[in-house]
Amino acid sequence: MKSHAVAFYGTTRYKKKVTVTYKQRYWKKRSDGIKQRYHKKVTVKRFKYVKGGQRLTVYGSPEQIKQSKKLMEDWIPKKQYVDRVPARLFLKHPERFARKGKWVDFKEDET
């Protein structure tokens, strides 16, 4: 029996940790009694939603690949590219390779 491989790819929206730098303004009372506004440069790490292309390649029997496609519509890959995952293993433990999420656009390509 020949094994088939299918790549699921598309654009997803996911959280990414980014570094943001901005100027924080604050008031300070000088030694001569006058209040003056100062600026301080602040760098913080935040989570931001970004769009990016991702791909997961699954191989196995045609029946397992068909079931994987149904499951893959609700899961997005953890990494940008996940290659050569057995369909049987993906069906049992999808959380090892993907996380819950929605695709912006979803495509399938037989390799």
C-alpha positions in Angstrom: 0.0 0.0 0.0 1.4 3.4 -1.1 1.5 6.2 1.4 0.2 9.6 0.2 1.2 13.1 1.5 -0.9 16.2 1.6 0.2 19.7 2.7 -2.3 21.9 4.4 -1.3 25.6 4.2 -2.8 29.1 4.4 -2.8 32.3 6.3 -3.5 32.3 10.0 -3.9 34.9 12.7 -1.9 34.2 15.8 -0.4 35.8 18.9 3.2 36.8 18.8 5.4 38.4 21.4 6.8 41.8 20.2 8.9 44.5 21.7 7.3 47.9 21.8 9.2 51.1 22.5 7.4 54.4 23.3 7.9 57.7 25.2 6.2 57.9 28.5 5.3 61.4 29.7 5.2 62.4 33.3 5.2 65.6 35.5 7.9 66.4 38.0 8.4 69.3 40.4 11.7 71.0 40.0 13.8 72.3 42.9 12.7 75.9 42.2 9.0 74.9 42.6 7.9 74.8 39.0 6.2 71.7 37.6 7.8 70.5 34.3 6.8 67.7 31.9 9.5 65.1 31.2 9.8 62.2 28.7 11.2 58.7 29.5 11.8 56.0 26.9 10.1 52.8 27.9 10.5 49.3 26.3 7.9 46.6 27.0 7.1 43.2 25.6 3.5 42.7 24.5 1.5 40.2 22.6 0.2 41.3 19.3 -2.0 39.5 16.7 -0.2 39.1 13.4 -1.1 37.3 10.1 1.3 34.8 8.7 1.6 31.8 6.4 1.8 28.4 7.9 2.0 24.8 6.6 1.6 21.3 7.9 2.4 18.2 5.8 0.6 15.0 6.7 1.3 11.5 5.2 -0.6 8.2 5.5 -3.5 6.4 3.9 -6.1 8.3 1.9 -8.8 7.7 4.6 -6.5 9.0 7.4 -5.7 12.1 5.3 -9.4 12.8 4.7 -10.0 12.6 8.5 -6.9 14.8 9.1 -8.3 17.5 6.7 -11.6 17.7 8.7 -9.6 18.0 12.0 -7.2 20.5 10.5 -9.9 23.1 9.8 -10.1 23.9 13.5 -6.3 23.6 14.3 -3.4 25.7 13.2 0.3 24.6 13.2 2.4 25.5 16.3 5.4 26.4 14.1 5.5 28.1 10.7 6.4 24.9 8.9 5.7 21.4 10.3 6.8 18.7 7.8 6.2 15.0 7.5 3.7 14.2 10.3 2.1 10.7 10.3 -1.7 11.2 9.8 -2.4 8.4 12.4 -0.3 10.3 15.0 -1.9 13.7 14.1 -5.4 12.2 14.6 -4.6 10.8 18.0 -2.6 13.8 19.4 -3.2 17.0 17.3 -2.0 19.1 20.3 1.6 18.0 19.7 1.8 19.6 16.3 -1.0 22.3 16.3 -3.1 24.5 18.5 -6.8 25.5 18.4 -7.4 28.4 16.0 -9.0 29.6 12.8 -7.5 29.9 9.4 -7.9 33.1 7.4 -7.7 31.1 4.2 -7.1 27.3 4.0 -5.6 25.4 1.1 -4.7 21.8 0.4 -1.9 20.6 -1.9 -1.1 17.0 -2.7 2.6 16.3 -2.8 
